[in-house]
């Protein structure tokens, strides 16, 4: 069995066509990796200060680009198309909102909203052939429409789920600790340092009230979802309209990731200018951000790999809705968010069946 998997993956990595004779279980294996990593890639950074998220995104996208370069090298350095870089720009623009969204409404709710919009937009592009992409008609149109409607309803109902505002442990200690307990000079110095760090890391979003955070967080998640939904459209356009273009999605990974990284460099440069060369930089977040970026890069490459074995009619709905369920399940362990987890499981059942 291991030899069969190795042979299949080697075929997927080497061909310029979209193989249809490859065993489906390999595609579902890659799809499982993609869903797990997409739903978990922000966990490494959850417990670290990220400030306004700009420095975090720069390191994240650097890690993503390194994954893209490795895939490009494994593929034998295929022809580089510039158009998929536009998809990278769209993703990078949407991802600027990730840290504020997680701060305001949590990773579970944020992931649900942007993945719900991502699912609907991505489905519409592929289903109706928008923006020059060839339409893909599903075998069961009624069930396809029902699944999309349920996905939309899930986002509407989730508006009524309450979120918890998280307070850093250092600040919680300052709130709860009696003054009498702070006696030594070292302890006083440590408390002042924690207060100073908290003040410096506060952003515009941290100063909003609960209602404003919720409204703005949901709006930003929806906006990001629209941008995410068009991320793969330029690559699909190249496949469908460029002569002799490779049909293997992995050949567009490096172009997409280059667009992501270059856009982040531009955004960070503008950010440094606006901040008068005083950006929020948190050294402790570098390694978690790299791990998060590597996870995302592997997850997206696995998605392309799965799409070569299966069809996008199968992979796209699963990779769009599955990470929301994974994030919700993580929420059980991180902040006991059992209501959202049960809702994700219920909705995802209808979307993918």
N, C-alpha and C positions, 0 to 999 in steps of 0.2 A: 504493500500500500504506500509506503514511504517513497519507493521508487516511482510509483505512478504519479504521486503528488509532485515530485521533483521534475519529472518529465513534462507534466502539464504546465507548471509554473515557468519552466525553461521555454516552452513553446509560447506562452503568453508574453514573456519578456523579449523574445526574439522576433516575433512576427510583426509585420506592419498592417495586417488585416485584423478584423475582429473575429476570432475563431468561434465557430458555432458547434464544433465537434468536441469541445473540451467538456470534461465531466462537470456536472453542475455542483457537486459537493465542494469542489475547489473554489468555485465562485462564492458559494455561501460561506465557506470558511473565511475568505477574504472579506466578505461583507460583514461577518461577525466581528472581525478585528476592527473594521472601519467604524462600526456602530459603537463598540466598546470604547475605542480611543476618542471618537468624537464626543461621546457623552462624559468622558473622564478627563479630557486634556487640560481643563482649567483647575482641577483639584490640586495639583502641586503648588499652585500660587495662591490658593485661597487663604492661607494663614499668614501671608506676608503683606507688608505695606507696599502698595503699588502707586500711591498718590493719584495723579490724574490719568495714569495708564499709558502715557506717551512713551516713557522709557521702557516700560514693560513690552509694549507692542514692537518697539525697535528690536529688542532682544528676541522676542517671539518669532518675528519674521526672518531674522537672521538664521535661526534654527530651521525654520521651514525651508529657506533657500538651500541650506546644506543638504537637506533630504532630497530636494529637487535635483541638485547637482549629482548626487549619488545615483539617483534613478536615471538621469540623462547619460551618465557614464556607463551604467549597466546596459542601457539600450543601445550603446555604440555611437553616441552623439548624433542622433538623427537631426534632420533639418529643423532649424529654429524658425517658428512662425511668430511674428510680432503681435498679431491680433489677439491671441489669448492673454497677452499681458494686460489688455483692457479688463478682462475678467479679474485679474489680480488687483488692479486698481479699485474695482468695485468692491471686492472682498476687503481690501485693506481699509477703504473708507468706512465700510460697515463695521469693521472690527474696532475702529477707534472708539466706538460706543460700548464695547464689551465691559470694561472695568466699571464705568459709571452705572451701567445697567445692573451688574451683579451687586454693586454697592447699594443701589436704590430698591431693587425688587427681588434680589436673590438669584442664584444660579438656576434653580429649578424653574421659576416663573419666566426668567429671561430666556432660557433655552427653549421653553415651550412656545413662547410668542414668536421668536425669530425663526424657529424651525417650522412652525405652522405656516407662516407667510412664505418661507422658503419653499415648502412643499407645494403650496398653491401656485406660486409664480412659476416654479420649475415645471410643475405638471402642465400649466397652461402653455408654456413655451413649447414643450415637447408634443403635447396633445394636438394643438392647433397650428403648429408650425410657425410660430411668431418669429419675427426678425430674421427671416431667411432660413430658418431651420426646417428640415423636412418633418412633416407631421407624423406622429406615431399613433395609429388607431388601436386601442386596446381590444382584446378578444371579447371582453364583456363590458360594454360601455356603461350599462346601467350600474353594475357593481362599482365601476370606476368612479362614476359621478357620486354615488352614495358615500364612498370612502372619503372623497374630497369634502363633501358636505359635513360629514362627521368631524373631519379635521378642523373645519372652520368653526363648528359649534363648540369644539373643545376649547378653542381660544376665547370664545365669548363667555362661556361658563367660568373659565378660570379667572375672569375679571373680578369675580366675587370671592375668591380665595384670599384670606388675609395673609400678609407677610410679616415677618419679624424683623425689626431693625437690630442689626448686630452691633454690639459695643465691644471694642477691643478690650482684651483682658487687662492690659495695663491701665486703661482708663477706668474700668470697672473696679479695679483695686483702689484707685484714688477716690472713687465715690464711696466705697464701702468701708475703707480702713479708718478706724478711729485715729485722731491726731496723736493720741497718747502713744500709739504703737510706733510712730515715726520718731525715733529718739536719736539715733546716731547720725553723725555727719555724712557717712556713706549712704545711709538710707535716704536722707534728705536730698543728697546730690542725685541719687538714682531716681527719686520721684520727680525732681525738677527736670531731669533729662527726659523722662517719659512724657511729661507735660509738654516740653518743648518739641519733642518729636511729633506728638499728636497735633499740636498747633501747626507745625510746618507742613504736615501731610494732609491737613484739611483742605478740601477743594470747595468749589461752588456747590457741588451736589451734596456734600456733607452738611451744608448749612440749611438745606431745604427742610420744610416740615414733612410729616409722614404722607399727607395727601398729595403734596406736590411731587415728592419723590416717586410715588406710585404712578401718577399720571405721566410724568416725564419719562420714567423708566420704561413704561409700557409703550409710549410713543416712539422712543428711541429703538426699542426692540423690534417694533413693527417696521420702522424705516430700515434698520439693518437687515431684516428679513427680506425686504424687497431687493436690496443690493446683493445679498447672498444668492437670491433666486436666479439672478442673471450672471453669476460668476462663470458658469460653464458654457453659457450661450456662445461666446466668441469662438471657443474651441470646437463646439458642435458646428458652427457656421463654416469653419475651415474644413472640417471633415466632409460636410455636405456639398460645399461649393467650390473648393479649390481642386484643381486638376492634380491627380496622383497624390493627393494628401493621404497620409497614413490614417487608417481606421482604428489604430491602437491608441486608446486614450492616454497611455503612459508617455507617448511622444509629445504631449502637450503639457506635461507636468512641470518641466523646467521653465517653460515660457510663462506659465501661470504663476509659478512661485517667484520668478524674477520680477514680474509685475507687482507682486505683493511686496517684495522687499524694497524695490526701488521707490514705490509709492510711500512706504513707511519712512524711508530716508528723507524724502521730500517733506512729508508731514512733520517729521521731527526737526528738520532744519527750520521750517516756518515757525514751529513751536518755540525753538530756542531764540529766534529773533524776537518773537512777541514777548517772551519772558526775559528779554535783555540778557541772554546768555546765563540765565540762572534757572535751568530746568530742574524739576523734581527727579532726583536720581537716587535710587535705593539699591545699593550693592547687593544686599541680601536676596533680592528678587532675581538676580541674574541666572543662577542655576535653575531655580524653579521655572523661570520663563523659557530657558533653553529646553528643559524637559517637556514643557507644555507645547512648544513649537515642534519638537521632534515627534511628539505624539500626534499632533494635527497633520504634519506632513506625511507620516506613515498612514494615518487614517484615510487621508484623501487619495494617496497612491493606491491603497487597498481598494478604495471605491472604484477607481479607474480599472484596476485589475479585475475586480468582480464584474464590472460592466463589460469587459471583454469576454468573460465566460458566460454571463447571463445577458439579459437585455435591460436597458434602462427603465423599461416599464416595471421591472421587478426591483431593481436596485435603488432607484431614486426615491420611491415612497418609503422604503425601509430605512434608507440612510438619512432621510429627512425627519422621520418621526421617531425612529429608534433611539437616537441620542437623548431625546427628551425624556424617555422612559428611564434610561440609564441615569441621567442627572437626577430624576425624581427618586430613584432607588438610592442613589448616593445621599440624597437629602434625608432619607430615613436615618442614616448613620451620622450625618453631619449635624442636622438640626431637627430630627424627628418629624420631617415633613411627610407624614404618611398619607394625608388626604390627596396631595398632588400625585403621589406615586400610584395610588389606586385609580385615580382618574386617568393618568397616562396609560396604564395597562389596559383599561377598558376601551379607551378611544383608539389606541394603536391596533387593537384586535379588529375593529371594524374597518380601519383604514387599509390594512394589509390583507384583507380577506374579501 
